[in-house]
């Protein structure tokens, strides 16, 4: 990731810190927290194994993309929350912090 503005979030698995999701103008990165990476807890997604630890992509990773609403639901939430429909990171932070399908939640990282 370069020096442009970086947004970051904490990713939890059953309320245990699993890793960090970052975004800047070049794309996204996800890396596992060292304690989680060496624990017996599972990887957060099949395509994000713990033994790799660091992942980069110009697009939001498919697992996290799957946590976002689509269509009319996306329009409703974006309008209600005042978020641009194209700001997937903001949508994720606002909607995946409490209730998601599965064990993973995403919360804003406090610095």
Residue pairs with C-beta under 8 A, 6 or more apart in sequence:
1 22
1 24
1 26
1 27
1 29
1 56
2 24
2 25
2 26
4 24
4 25
4 26
5 24
5 25
6 22
6 23
6 24
7 22
7 23
7 24
7 89
8 20
8 21
8 22
8 23
8 109
8 111
9 20
9 21
9 22
9 89
9 92
9 93
9 106
9 107
9 108
9 109
10 17
10 19
10 20
10 21
10 106
10 107
10 108
10 109
11 17
11 18
11 19
11 20
11 21
11 30
11 44
11 104
11 105
11 106
12 18
12 104
12 105
12 106
12 107
13 36
13 41
13 42
13 44
13 103
13 104
14 41
14 103
15 105
16 36
16 39
16 41
17 33
17 35
17 36
18 32
18 33
18 36
18 41
18 44
18 104
19 30
19 31
19 32
19 33
19 36
19 37
19 44
20 30
20 31
20 33
20 109
21 28
21 29
21 30
21 64
21 89
21 92
21 106
22 28
22 29
22 30
23 29
23 60
23 89
26 58
27 56
27 57
27 58
27 59
28 56
28 57
28 58
28 59
28 60
28 61
29 54
29 55
29 56
29 57
30 48
30 54
30 55
30 61
31 53
31 54
31 55
32 50
32 53
32 54
36 50
37 50
37 53
42 50
43 49
43 50
44 63
44 104
45 61
45 62
45 63
47 61
47 62
47 63
48 55
48 61
48 63
55 61
59 65
60 68
60 88
60 89
60 92
63 104
64 88
64 92
64 96
64 106
65 88
67 92
67 95
67 96
67 100
67 101
67 104
67 106
68 74
68 88
68 91
68 92
68 95
68 96
69 76
69 77
69 91
69 95
74 85
74 91
75 85
77 83
77 91
77 94
77 95
78 84
78 85
78 91
81 94
83 90
83 91
83 94
84 90
92 106
93 106
93 107
93 108
96 104
96 105
96 106
97 105
97 106
97 107
97 108
98 105
100 106
